[in-house]
Every structure is written in structure tokens, then in C-alpha cells.
Amino acid sequence: MSTQNLALVVGSYDDASAASDDYQALRSGQDSGGYEVIGAVVLVRDKDGKVEVKEHGDKSVGHGAAWGAGAGVVVGLFAPPLLAATAVGAGIGAILGKIKKNREEKKLGVDVDEYLAPGTSALVAVVDDRWADNVEKALIRADKRISKAIDADDYEKLRKAIEESADDVVQQINS
């Protein structure tokens, strides 16, 4: 994984059903061979600012890790504080701190308040960067779209830390 260049693709939606529709379209596009998504989730933020992680359908977009672990990686890369609010564990906390520091130093990342303001939804996907443009274009119902390079090593370290605590992460995300 560390040799792979990754991108975080985010679509912002005023309507949660539009985010769900784009999630289904993203899944269909992957199934038809147009691109490969490593992981994707739909996030819904209520008017009070509480974020709920949603996944639509009977299987995740992407391959591999258990739902909770996969969702945790995507959420952690998009907004480390959102994952930190639900996930416990020194390993996860240290990695989230490193990701946040890297973003601040490189001026990379996605502004959560801009792309997931209270009362909105976001579709967040992690993809190999060669697919970023295709995936961004697939989010046709999004009000705003962005793709940003992410550190593959951060992805891998966060994935491993979350998988080690997958049961705790799943329980916290589902609570």
C-alpha cells in the first residue's frame, strides 16, 4: 500500500438522499469497472453538529476490512476529530495526531465545516489517485466536490490501528 498514491474525494450535499444516491452510483461505477474505490462512507451532520456515519446497501464500496474498520479509516482521513470522538485507543490517537499535524504543515486536507456543515451530508471516498477525477465526476448530485492527495503511509498506519481495535470502533460508530 505504501507505494500507492491515494486521494480523498469528498462531495458535499444539502440533501442526504442525494448523498445516498451518489453512493449507490459510485458503487455501480466501481462494479462496472470504471474505477476502484478503497473505501467510502456517507456522513450526515445534524443541525446540532452531531455526525452520524452511514453506509448504504448490503456491502461497502471498496474491498477488504470490516465495515467499522473501513469506515473508521475513511472518517479518520477526512476529519481526524470525528474519529477521535468515537474511537478509543492510544495507537489510533497517536496516528490521528500525526495526520492532523501533517495536514496543518502541508496545508492539505478538507475543511470539515465547509464540506460537512451542520444540516448537510458528505460522501467521502478513498481512492488510488489515478481514479480521483473519475470518482469526483461520479458525484453528480454533490453541491461541492474536492479531491486531495493523502499520505498512503498515514492510510496504512491508521488502517492497522483501527483493525486492531475494530470491535471497539464498530461499537462506538454504531452507538
Secondary structure, 3 states (H helix, E strand, C coil): CCCCCEEEEEEEECCHHHHHHHHHHHHHHHHCCCCCEEEEEEEEECCCCCEEEECCCCCCCECCCCHHHHHHHHHHHHCHHHHHHHCCCHHHHHHHHHHHHHHHHHCCCCCHHHHCCCCCEEEEEEEEHHHHHHHHHHCCCCCEEEEEEECHHHHHHHHHHHHHCHHHHHHHHHC
